[in-house]
Amino acid sequence: MGGVAHGEQRLHFSTVIQGATPLFGATLVPEPQRLLDEVHTSGVDAFDSGLAYTDPDGTCDGRLGAWVADRGVRDVVTLIGKGCHPGPPDWSASRVHPETVAVDVAATLDRMGTDHLDLWLFHRDDPSVPVGELVDAAERQVEAGTIEAWGVSNWSTDRLRQAIGIAVTSPPIATSSQYSLVDQLAEPWQGVTTLTGAERAGEREWLAETGIAVLAWSPLAGGYLTTAHEPGSTEDQTTTRCYDSPENRGRRDRAQQFARSRGCSPEQVAITFVATSPFKTHVVSAARSGEEAAANCEAASMDLTVDERRWLEFGT
């Protein structure tokens, strides 16, 4: 607990974190720097990236780093990098090894054109690798000054708990899993984790007790909680497979009803639900315009009572 609190003192950033998808691949926006300008102006000062986020024309790390350098904002933004994710030539092979940590941190720094990351996360886990070896590798990067702090993404709570217990100088301060108003019924990608569902209530309680920051990805449940989505859609089979159920449809309907009563959007209700969680939460949301980013920030500052949260989730 003492080490976690120390880490939290060193890192302060906006509740909303700008997600990476608009900066690479098929979802790359036409003008990345203009988007980042608008997102930053809206009040977002933390930006998510990852070594695996690439396309034939560039990388998310590179586009984000170019904007930071061009605008001279390195001292006022939080850069979040991730590594140890599978990659070419074999995307199914684990890269979660202690020796990979330094390699991936160095590659990220080179792409971004910076000398340190504010937060670095293991993008995946491999339970066959002793957790102590991974903790040691991450702590060495903190000691070297290449990362300010570290955490995990898509790790089980048990492995995170082990890592905290083993760490000597720099315990992990953050974990990143999927979390939203609706339960995740199946993995959208292999090796990811979620904090949704009644069976994970104990994990959520533990996170609240420890003060570990949760960087919640996919707060809109793969688009399931957006106005544009049609439940049961055959066009978006992944979202339907992972989130469509009678219980989740009820939650979606109640979010829309609540949005009408509040004069906001259902998307904002979904963001508010995550941002007001009992545990310390940051919302990773990939805005594609300044308007979306501003709406996300507004939602993160909205309140929900305990009764309103219970009604949205359970209808009682």
Secondary structure as GFF3:
##gff-version 3
##sequence-region A 1 316
A	DSSP	alpha_helix	2	10	.	.	.	ID=ss1
A	DSSP	beta_strand	16	18	.	.	.	ID=ss2
A	DSSP	three_ten_helix	21	23	.	.	.	ID=ss3
A	DSSP	three_ten_helix	25	27	.	.	.	ID=ss4
A	DSSP	alpha_helix	32	42	.	.	.	ID=ss5
A	DSSP	beta_strand	46	48	.	.	.	ID=ss6
A	DSSP	beta_strand	54	55	.	.	.	ID=ss7
A	DSSP	beta_strand	58	59	.	.	.	ID=ss8
A	DSSP	alpha_helix	60	71	.	.	.	ID=ss9
A	DSSP	three_ten_helix	74	76	.	.	.	ID=ss10
A	DSSP	beta_strand	78	83	.	.	.	ID=ss11
A	DSSP	alpha_helix	98	112	.	.	.	ID=ss12
A	DSSP	beta_strand	119	122	.	.	.	ID=ss13
A	DSSP	alpha_helix	131	144	.	.	.	ID=ss14
A	DSSP	beta_strand	150	153	.	.	.	ID=ss15
A	DSSP	alpha_helix	157	166	.	.	.	ID=ss16
A	DSSP	beta_strand	174	176	.	.	.	ID=ss17
A	DSSP	three_ten_helix	198	200	.	.	.	ID=ss18
A	DSSP	alpha_helix	201	210	.	.	.	ID=ss19
A	DSSP	beta_strand	213	217	.	.	.	ID=ss20
A	DSSP	three_ten_helix	221	223	.	.	.	ID=ss21
A	DSSP	alpha_helix	237	243	.	.	.	ID=ss22
A	DSSP	alpha_helix	246	262	.	.	.	ID=ss23
A	DSSP	alpha_helix	266	275	.	.	.	ID=ss24
A	DSSP	beta_strand	281	285	.	.	.	ID=ss25
A	DSSP	alpha_helix	290	300	.	.	.	ID=ss26
A	DSSP	alpha_helix	306	314	.	.	.	ID=ss27
###
